[in-house]
Amino acid sequence: MRRAMLGSEYRGLCAGCSQGWSAYGRLFQLFCSKESCKDTPATGRLGYRGSGWSGAANIITSLMSSLLRRREGFSPEHIAAALYRGILEREPDFAGYRENVKLLRSGRGLERVIRGFIISSEFRSQLIRSLVPQAPLPDLRVSMPGGYEMQSVSGTPTNVYIARTDADIALMASLIDKHRFYDRFGVWSPVIDHDKKISAAIVRGLGARSCFELGCFTGAVMSLLADAGVTVLGTEVSHLAFAFAQPNIREAMIFGDLLTLDVHRHFDVVLCMDVLEHISPLQLDHYIEKLVSLIDGDGYIYLNTPMWGKDHIFGVFEEPYLEEWLAVGDQSYWRHWPCDDKGWPIHGHLVWASAGWWERKFRDYGLIRDTVIEQAIHQNLGAFFEQAIGRRCLFVLRRPGNRRSSVTIAAEVHSVLANLH
């Protein structure tokens, strides 16, 4: 409802400004690529950690401020909404819109508001994505017409891949590898944002002096941990991730499949954020076994993965919505996978299962959930999880013989999250 109310205030203005914003976007890219740091690595030019973003922000802020001042008669509401549409290419979120309107009404906030948009992690991610052309994926429904059914989800027709046999699962996993499905940004942010800061804070709260991250992507969390004095090592299978890796941990990133790599160390914390659902369920046991071998006797695995149904700690991320899911329940992972219009599993997910199934799977390998620590995380991040609902599906796993006090670690987690800005 709030978005609908905002829409009428800026729809007309944005139509008139669209060409101008595109021009400034092109100018900003030109500045980053040719002017800001001519002889520095690409990551520096793109402003990951250097001064490129600040310099670019100064120029673009001046240009945009001049443009907006020449357009008389626009209210703070119109200007704020136009900036959301023109720079972030989306409708305003209510909290951010309200704060920006407040700054604009003060008469001193125009440059500050524009700068805030340009140096935001959201805009940086958007810009980096625009620099990487993506080859279109083939339509799998054409090549495998018998592999899909059209099912109704909340009244909406949905493509569903039916993995009737293990060979069907292996086929989809091989297609994802063949077409380099993960060599694209998709929903994964390549920059240090609030989400990455939260993950790094939790790892520190778990007492990590060392951390291994499976699927580290561009190393944003590892970068924050390294800056805090934590020894880090990460693996990644996306070539794209290494092109945009955080410079301070680039040497700590290893390309390749975890199962083929020689990692013979133990770590205080093993981190898996949005990773395990991308592994073939036929191979998942091997990965869990490998991860267990990497954690210290008193260490932890901290993971986040989509889990359906009600959990006794994090509640409900989303209720199961396909008939097969409801029929199978916690007994196994599910073989009916919702897909996009070309037949690719949503976000490339290969494991679709309930929270109960995931918990039992880890218990089979000697890991139990530390619910005291999990509850501390949820108590501190309730507001964040309302906005990023998928992040609430988290486990803190340990061996039963872990000698560390759950209460003490929970207090440490509470402390680092309470001090996170």
N, C-alpha and C positions, 0 to 999 in steps of 0.2 A: 504494500500500500504506500509506503513512504517513497519508494522509487517512482511510483506512478504520480504522486503529488509533485515530485521534483521535475518530472519530465516536461511539463507544460511551461516551466519557467525558462528553459534554455533551448528548446528545440529550434526555435527560429534563429537564434544567434549562432548556433553551431553550424547551421547550413551555410551561413554567410562567411564563416571563418575557416571552413574546412581546408580551402586551398592554402590559406596563410599558414595554418598549423603544419600542413604537409611540407611546405617550403622550409619552415624552421626545423622540422625533423631532419630533412635532407641536409640542411646546413650543419646541424649538430653532428650528423654522421661524418660529414666532410671534415669538420673540425677535429673530431676524434681520430680520423684516419690520416690526416695530413698535417695538422698543425700542433696538436697538443704535446706529443712526445715523439718526434719524428724517428728517433733512433732507438726507441724502447720496444720491448716485446709487446705483442698484441694485447696481453692482459693488462699491461700498464696503460696502453692507449684507451682501453675500454674502461679504465677507472676502477679496477678491482681494489687496488690499494694505493695507487699513486695520486698525483695531483691533477690528473687529466680531467676528472669530473668537476673539480672546483673551477678550473679555468674555463671549461666549457659552460658551466653554469653561469659564470660571470657574463660571458658574451651573450648567451641566449636570454638570460634574465633581462639584460639591458635592451635587447631587441624587442622582446615580447612586451616589456613594460612600455616602451615607446609606442608600440602598435596599439596596445589597449588604451593608452591615454588619449590617442587620437580619435578613439571611438567614443564619443561623448554620449551620455544618456543611458549607459548600461549600469544596472544595479550591481551591488556585490554578489547577489544571488546569480545573476546572469553570468558575470565574469567567472565565478567559482565553477559553475556548471560547465562553461565553455572550456575551461582548463582541463577538467576531468575528461570531457569528450575529445578535446583536441590533442592532449598529451598522452593520457593513459588509455584513450580509446574505449572508454566504458562509462556507464552511468555512475554518478557519485554514490559512495557509501554514506549513510546518514551521518555517522559520527564525524568523519573527515570533512564532509561538506559543511556541517555546522561550524566546525572549528575554523575552516578557511573563510567562511563568510564573516565570522567574528573578526578575524584579522583584517579583512578587507574593509570592514566598516570602521576600523580604528583609524583609517587614513594613512597608516604607515606600513601596511602589511603586503602591498602588492608584490614587491620584489621578493619578500620572504616566502610568500605563497608560491610564486613561480619557481623559485629556487628549490622549495620543498618537493615539488613535482619532479623536477629535472634530476635531482640527486637521489630520489627514492629508489629503493631496491626494485620496486615494481617496474619503473621506467627503464632502469638498467637492464633488467631481464628482458624487457620488451625490445630494447635496442639490439641486444646481442642476438636474440632470436631472428631479428630482421636481417642480420648479417649472414645468416646461415641458410642458403637455399635448400629446400627439402625436395628430394625426388618423390614423386607420387607413388604410393603403394598400389599394387595391383588389386583388382576386385576378386577376392577369393570365392565369392559366390558363383562367379562365372566358371572358374576352374574346378570347383567342388560343389556343384549344385545339390548333390545328395547329402551334403554334410550339415545342412541347416534346416531349421524349422522356423516359421514365423509364429511367435507366441505373443499373447497380450499381457502387457505389464501396465497395470493401472489404466486400462483402456487404450493404451498405445501399442500398436504393432511393433514388435522388437525382433531383430534377427538373433537367433540363438544357435550356437554351434553345438552339435550333439557328438560328444566323444564316446561313441559306443564301445570302442575297444582301446587298449593301451596304444595300439598303432595310430589311432586317431589323435591321441594326445601327443605322441612323438612327432607326428606329421606337422601339427600346428607349431610345436616348439621349433622344429627345423625350418619352417617358413619364416618365423620371427627372426631366427639367426640369419637365414639366407638373405633376407631383405633388410637386414640391419635396422630392425624396428626401433631399437633403443638408441640409434645414432641420430636422434632428434630430440628437441627439448620437451615437447609435449607439455605435461603438467609439472615437470621438474624445473625448479628454479636454479639457475647457475650461479647466483650471487649470494652473498651473505645478507640474510634478511632476519626478521624477528623469529621466524620458525627455526632457523639454523642456530640462532643464539640460545633458544630454549633447549634444543637438543644438546648443545655443548655444555650448557649450565647443568643439566641433569647428569651428564657424564662426570662432570667435576664433582657434583654432589655425591655421586657414588664412590668417591674417593680415588678416582683414576689418576695414577701416575703414568700409566700407559693405556693406549686405546687402539684397538683394531676395528676398522670400519669396512664392512662388506657392502659394496655398491656405493662408494664415496662420491660418485659423480665428479663435480669440479673441485671437491675437497673443501667446501665452505665450512663444514663443522670441524674438520681436521685443522683448518687454518686457525680457527678460534682457539681450539685446544692447544695447538702448538704455541700460540702467543701466550697462553696461560702456563706454559712450562710442561705440558703433557707430551710424552713421547708417542708419536702416532705412526700408523701404517695403514694403508687402505688399498683395496683392489677395486677395479672397475673394468667393465667389458665394452664400454662405449668409447670409440675413438674420439668422438666429439668432445667428451669430457676433458681429455688431455689437452686439446687445443685451447680450452678456456680455463685450465686449472689454476687454482690460487698459487701464486709464485712461491710463497714461503713453504709449501709442502709438496711441491711438484716432485721432488726426489723421493718422497715417501709414498707415492702412488705407484702401484704395480698394475700393468695391463694383463688381463687374462682371467680365466675361469679358476675360481678358488680350488676346485678339485685337482687341477693340474699344477698348482703352484707349490713350491717348497717353502712353507712358513713353519718354522720349528721354534716358535717363541710362545710364551704365555703372556696374557694381557690382563690387566685389572678389569677392563670393560671391553666387551665386544658389542659393537653398535650395528644394528640392522634396521634402517629406516626405509620403509617402502621397497623392500628388496625380495623377501621370500615369496611373495605372491607372483613374482616373475619367473620363478624357477619351476621347471616341469615337476608335477607331483610324482612322476616316476623316478626323479632324481633327488627329491627333497630329503629323504632319509640320509643320503650321503653328505649333503650339505650340513645338516644339523649335527651329524657325527663329527664333521670337520670343525664346526664352530665350537662344539663342546671341548674338543682337544686344544683349542686356543685359549680358553679362559683359565686363569689362575684358580687354585683351589678355593680361595676366598673372593673370587671375582664374580662378575655379573654379566649377563647378556641383557641389553636393553633393546627392545624391538618394537616396531610399529608395523602393522599389516592389517588390511581390511578383514574384519571378522563379523559375521552376521549372527543375528539372534541376541538374546539377552545374556549378559555376563554379570556375575555377582559383584564385580568391582566397577567396571566402566559403564555398565548399563547397556543401552542399545545404540549401536552405530546405525544399523538399518535392519529391518526385519527381512527374513528370506522372502523372495517374491516370485520365484519360479516353482512350479509344481514339483519338479524333481528335487529341489532343495528341501522343500517341506517334507517330502516322503522319506528322504535319506537322513535328514537331521544331522546328529552328531556322529553317526556311524562311520562316515567316510567323507573325503572331499567330494565335491560335486562335479558331474560330468556335463552339465548343461551350462554353457558360458554365454552371457549376453555380449553382443558384438555391435560394432558400428555398421554403417551402411555398406561398407566393403567387405564385411565378414571378419574383420580383425577383432579379437577379444578386447573389450574396453580397457584402455591403458596398457594393453599387452599382458593382462593378468592371466596366469595359467592355473593358479590355485584359488579356488573359490570354496570357502568352508566356514563352519561356525566357530565361535570362540571355544566351545567345549571340545571340538575336535583338535584345535590347535593346542590347547592346554594338555590334552592327553598325549598328543604327539611328542611334546617336549618332556613330559613325565616319563615316557618310554625310554628316553635317553638320560635319565637321572637328573633332570632339571625341574625344580618346582618354582612356583611364583612367590615372590616376596610381596604379599598383599599390603603389608604395613607401609612399605616404600611406595607402592603403587597408589595407595590412598593419599599419601602426602603429595604426590604429583598432581592428582586430580583436585585436591583441596586448593592448591595454589594456581591451577591453570583452568579453573572452571569457565571463566569468561573467554579465554582463548579457545577452549574446546567448543564453545558455542559457535564460534566463527569458523573454526577448522575442525569440524566434527569427526573427520576421519582420523585425526591424531589421537583421539581418546582411546582407540583400540591399541592399547599398549600392554606389554608384559615386562616386568623386571624379574629375570630368572636367575636362580642360583642353585648350587648343589646343596643337598640337605646338611652336609657337614660344614658349610660356610660358617666361620667363627666370628664374623662381624655382626655387631648388634644391629638388628633391623631398626630399632628405635633411634639409635644414634645416627645411622645413615639417613633415615627419614628426616631427622632434624637438620642434617647437613643439606639435604635436597631442598627442604623448606627454606633454609637460609639463602642459598644461591638463587633460588627462584624469586624470593621476596626482594632481593637486591638487584634483580635484572631490570634494566631500563631499555 
